[in-house]
Amino acid sequence: MKLRDALLGLSAMCLLTCLQPARSQDNPPAAPELCTCLQSNWPLDNSWNPNAPKGNPGQHLQTGNVEVWTHGCVKGGTDLDVIMLKLFARSSTQSPSRSAVSAGSNVTISSVSIYDSPAVPDLGGHSILGGLLTGKGLTAILPNLAVCVVPTASGRRTCTALCKPGHQCLAQPFVTPVQRNAKNSTFYVSILDVDRPGSIHNIITFKIDPTQCTTNNHCTVAVPDTATYGNNAKVEFSFESAPQYCNPDQAHVIQFISSEVCNGSTCSAATTLQSGLPSYDQGGCIKTRKFGAWYLDAPDCNSPFLNPEKEMFCNGQLCGKTLAEVPNGTYVRLVDDEPSVAYQPAGSTRVYRLQRHVVDFAMCGKQVRDVVEWTRTGDGQAFCDNHFRTSTSIYQVQAVTNLESIKAGVCHVEAEIENAPAMADPAYLAVRKHVCGPHKTR
C-alpha cells in the first residue's frame, strides 16, 4: 500500500476517533487499571499476539527482514501500547525461510510462486494421445511453467527451472538469485510454457516491481492473448526473498519522525497551524522541535540509532538489555517504541492529541536492509501520567513500496546542532545515500 492510500484510510479512521473533545488537565487521569498492563503479550516465544482490544486491532506486518506488531504491553511495566519491531529474526544456523520481498531495501529475490495460470493449447506437446505415448498420461495437457526475469535498467536474464506439470508452481527457485535494488527495481517478467524440449511458448511478458507482489499480496495480470488462452485468462503470482542474517548486536533502527496536531476531525499541517502551536518540548538532548517538520529521532544525539533503551535481546524465553541476560545464544534484536500522542503546552490546561508519522530503517551496521513506515494517532483517551502515556491509540503500518514516497521527509530533515554527531555517523549517511542519492544533501 502506498503512503497516500494509507493516509486516506487513516483519515477515515479519524472521522470516527478524532471527533472526541480534546482532554485537559482538569479532566481526571485514566483509571489505574487502564494505566497498567494486566497481561503481557510480548513475543518472547515468537508468538506475536497484538493486543486487539486496545484501539484498533493489532496489526501484523512481515517484510524480508522485519516483523512488526502493534499494541504491545508488558505486565507490571510502563509499556502500555507500543509498536514492536523484530529485526532479522533468523540465526546463522537456521535455513532461510520464505518471506515477502521488501521494497525499501536491496534484497535478493530467491523464488517465485505461481498460484493460477490459464489452460494452454496443444501446440504439439500437450495432447492426451501424446501423453499416453510418452508416459506422461493426462498431465500432458497441463502447462509446464517457467519464469524468467530481466532488469529493465541493465542486467542479464535469469530463469527458474521447469516446474512440474500444473497450473500452480509454488516457491520455485531462480537458478541464479535475482538482485533487486533501488536503481534496478523493475523487471520484465515472462511466464513461459515449455510443452516439450526446445518448444517454448510465451504466455505473457510484463514489467513490474517484484516488491509489489508478495506472499501476503499476490499480483494478478490479465493475459492479453485471448485468441490463444481464452477470455479472462490471468496469471496470479508472488516473489519471495530469503531473509538476510544480521548479528543481533549490529541490528538497529534509524528513525525519522514528524508530528502533527489533531483538531476536530483532522490531523494535518493545516490543523497544526490553526492550533497556534509552532513547536513542542522534545526532552533529552533536544529542547524543542517544530510541528510538521521531519527530524532524525536520535535521543542521545551522539548516535543515529533509536534510543538504546528501546533495544533488547530476546531468546525465546526472556528479554534483556545485554547479551549476558539472554545466555543461550539463540537471540534476536527487538525494538519497541511508544511515541507520545498527547501534548500539553507549558502553562496550559489543554491536552492536544497528536499524530506521529514515522519512517524506520532496519540497519545491519551501516547497511540498509528494510524500511517500514507507520503512524500513531491519539484517540482522545485519558492520559496516564506526566508523560501523557495513553493505554489506547491508532496504529497504521505498512512496508515502503516506493522510496519516492519517503523522500520528502528523509531528504529534508531539520539540521539540529545537538544532533550533528549523529547526522555525521556513517550509518546515517548510508540512509541518506540510499534514499536521497549521493549528491542530494542539505
N, C-alpha and C positions, 0 to 999 in steps of 0.2 A: 504494500500500500504506500502511495506517495504521501509526503507530509501534508500536501494540500487536502487530500482526501481525509487524512486522519484529523486534521484541524476542523474540517467540516463536521465530522462525526462528533468531535469534542464540543463544537458549538451547539449541536443538537442536544447533547447531554446538559450543557449549561442552561438550556431552556427549562430543564427540569430541576436543576440544583442551584443555579446562581440567582434565582428569584427570591431566595430567602433573605431576610433582612440582615444587614451587617451586625455582628455582635459587638458589644462594647465591654469595657472593663467593669461597668456597672452590673452586667449580667453575671450570675453565679458561675463559677468554674464548673467543668464537667464533673459528674458524679464520680467518686473514686473508682468504682468498678469499670468505668469507661476509660480510665487512665492506667489500667493495669491489664497486662496480657494474662488471661486466665489459662490459656492452653497454647503452648508453643507449637509453631508449625515450621520451624527451621529445618532445612533439608539435610540433616546430619547423616541420614541413611539413604540419601539420594531420592527420598520420596518428597517430591516438591508439591506441597499442598497449599495453594493460596487460600488466604483467609476470606472466603467468599462472602460471609455475612457483612463484612465491612465495606461500606461504599459500594462501588461497582464490583461485580465478581472478579476474583483474581485472574490475571492474565498470564498466559504461559507463552514464551517466545523462545525458540531454539534456532540459532544460526549455526554456522560452521564451527565457531569457537566459543560461543557464549550462550548460556541458558539463563533466562530471566523469569523471575516470579514477582508478583506484586502482593501487597497486603500481608507482609510477614510480621511476626511478633515473637518475642521471647518471654516465656513465663517468668514473672518476677523481675524482668528487666525494664529498661527505659524505652526500648524499641517497640513502638505500637503499631505502625502502619508503614513498613519500609518496603522499598524495592530491593531485590536481591539479584546479584549477578554472579553466576558461577563461571569462572574463566578456565578454558582449556581442560575440561573435565575428563582427561584421559591420561593414565600414567604411561610411562615409556615402555612398559612391559605389556600393555594391552594392545590388541589389534584394533585398527581403525574401525569405527562404526559409521554407517551411512548417516549423513546429516544433510540438512538443506544447505545449498550454496548460499554464501553470504555476499551481498553486493558491495559493501563498503570497503572491502579489503582485497589484497592479492590472494587468490585461492587457487587450489589445484582441483580441477574437476575430474573426478575419478571414474564416474559411471553415469549411465543414462537409463531411465526406465520408460518403457512404452506401455501404457495402460489400455490403449484401444487403437486399432488401425483398421482400414477398410478391407473388404473382400478383394481379392486380386484375380485378374482374368487368367485364363490359361493361354500363355504365350509360348507354350512348348514344354513347360516344366511343371505345370500344376494340374495335370489331368488325372482322373481316377484310374484310368487304364494304365497310364504311365506309372502311377504309384503301385499298382498291383504287380507290374512287371519289374520294377526296381526294388520292391520290398518295402517301400515307404508306406504303403497302404493308403488309407483315407487321409492321412496327414499331408499327402502330396498336394491337396488343394489349398492348404494353409500357406500364408506367406512365410518366407524365411527372411526375417528382418535384419537389417544392419543400419547403423547410424554413422555418418561422417560429419565432421565439423571443420571449418576453415575460418580463421580470424578475418574479419573484414578489413582490418588495417594491414597487417602483414603476418605471415606465418605459413606453416605447412599444414597440409590436410592430415587429419587424424581420425581413425575409424575404430569401431568396435569389431570384435569377432562376430561371426554369423550366429544369430540367435537360433534356438530350437524352433521348429515349425509352430506357428501360433500367432494370434493377434496381439498377444502380450509378450513383453520381454523385460523382466524386472532386474534392476541393478546390474546391467550388462557393462563390464569394464571396457574402457577405451584401451587399445593396445599400448598407446603411449599417453600418459596423463596430460590433460589439456590445461595450459596455464592461462588463467583469466586475470587481468589486472585493469586498472583504471584507464590505461591507454589502449588496451586491447580488450574491450568489454563486450563487443558484439561479434557474433559469428554467423556464417552461413551454415545452416544445418540441413542435411539431406537425409531423408528417410528412404531407405532402399529395400527392394525386394530382390533377392537372389534366387531365382527359381531353379537354377542348375549351374554347375561350374562354368564361369565365363559369361553367364547371361544375367546382367544386372539391369534392373528397371527402377527408375527414379519415381517414387510415389509423389514426393513433394520436396521442394527446396525453399527455405525461407530464412530471413535474417532475424535474429533475436539475441537479447542479453540473457545468458543462462541463469542469472540470478533472479530473473522474473519467474522462473519455473522450478519450483521446489517440491519436496515431498509433501509439504503442507499446503501447497498452492500450485496444483497442476496447470499446465498450459494446454490449450486446445486450439488447433489450427485446422481450418477447412481445406480440404484437398480440391484445388481448382479444376483438375482434370475429371469432370463429371462424366465425360464420354467413356472413359476407361474404368473409373472407380465408382460411378453412380452418384446420384444426388445425395446430399447430406453426408458425404464421406468426410471423415475427420481423423486426425491423429491427436491423441492425448498423451502427454509425456512430462517428465521432470528430469532435472540433473541433480547429481549428488556429489559431495566432496568429502574427503577424509579429513576429520579434524586434525590440525597440526599440534603436535605436542609442544608444550612450553613448561619449563621448570617453574613450579608454582612461586618460588621466591623471585622470579623475574616477571611474573604476571601482575599487571597493574591496570588502573583505569585513568585515562586523562579525560577530564570532563570540562565541557563548556556549558554555560548556563545563562539564561536571560529570564527576567521576571516581569510580570505584568500584574496590574491591579484589576480585580474583578469588581464591577459596579453594575448592579441590576442584573441583566441577563447576559452581559458580555464580559469577556476578559481579553482586552486588547490594548494596543498602544494608545488608541483614542480615549478609551475609558481611563487609562492610567493618567493621561494628560488632563482629563477633565477632573480627576480626583484631586489635583493640586499637589500630588506627591512626586517631586522630581527625583528623590533618592531615598534610600533606605540604609539602616545601620547593618553592616555586614558582620562585624565582630572579627576576632582573630587579628591577623596582621593587616587586614584591610579595614579601614574605618567605615567608609560609605561607598555605595555604588548607585548608579542611575537605573531607574526602571526603564525597561525597553532596550537596554544595551546588552551586548554579549561580553562575557568575561571568561577567562580561564579560571576554573574553580580549583585553586591550589591553596588550601587553607594555611599551610605553613610558609608559603611564598618562596621557599628555597628549593622545592621540588615540584615538578609539574603534575605529579600524580595526586589522585584524590587522597584525602587525609588518611595517613596510615592507621588511624584509629578505626577506620571503617573497613580495614582489611583483616582477614582472618585466614588461617589454615584449618581445613576440616578434613577429617579422615574417615568419615562414615559413622563415627560414634560420638565424637565431640569436636569442638572447635576451640582454637586458641590463637592468641596474637603471635606466638612464637612456635617454631617447629618443636621445641622441647615439650610443648603441651600436647602435641599430636605425634607420639613417638613411633607409631608403627610403620611409617614410611610411605603409606598409600594415602596421599592427601591432595587436595586441590585448593586453589585460592578462591575465597568467597568475599565479595564486596557488597556491603549494604549501604543504603543511602535513604535519608528521610528529610529532604529539604522542607523547611517550614512553609506552610501555606496560610499562615495568619500573621498579620503585622500590625503593631500598634505604634504609631509615631510618638516620639517623646512629647510629653505634655498633653497628650490627647487621651480621651476615654474611648475612642472608637477603635475597633479592631477590624482591619480590612482583610478580606480574603484575597489570596494571591494565586496566580498560575505560574508554575515554573516550567520553562522549556529547557530541555537538557539533551546534549549530544555526548555520548560516552564512546571513547575509543578504547578497545581492548588491546593492550600493548603487551608484547613479549620483548622485554628490554626496550630497544629503540625501534622495533618493528610494529607497524600497524597490522593487526590480524583481523579485526572486525569493528564495525561501527553500528551502534544502536541509538535510536533517539526516542525520547519519551517526554510526557508532560505529567505533572502532578497538580491538581486543582483543588483548592479548598472547597468544601461543600457546606460551609456555614455552621458546622457543629461547634459546640463549646470547646474552648481550649483547656489544656490540662495543667500548665504551669507557666512560669515566666518566659519560657522558650516558645510558648504557643504551639506545643505539640497538639495534634488532633488524632483522635482514635479512628477517624474515617477520612477518606479523601477519594478523589477520582484519578485513576491512572490510565494513561493511554500509551501503549508501547508498540513500536514497530522496528524492523530492521531497515537500515538505509539502503534503498534500492537505486539511488542515483546521487552521486556526490554533489551534483549541481544543487540539490535541494538543501544542502547544509553550508554551501559556500558563503552565503550572505552573513551567517553567524560566525563560523570558524575563521574565515579570512578577514574579518573586520572586528576582531575583539579589541576592547579598550586596552590601551597600554597603561599599565599601572606601575609606578616607580617601585612600590613594595614588591610587585610580582616579577621584577626584572630578572632575578636569578632563575626563577622557574621558566620564564619565557626564553632564556638563553640555553636551556638544557637541550642536549641533542635529541632526546625523545620528543620534546615539544616541537622542535624544528622539523623532525621527521613527520609529525602530524601535519604541520603547515605545508610541507612539500607534497605530502600525499594528497591533500585536498586542494591547495591553492596553487601548486606549481612552484618551481624554484625561484621565479622572479617576482612573484606577487607577494610583496611584503609591505608592511605599513610603517 
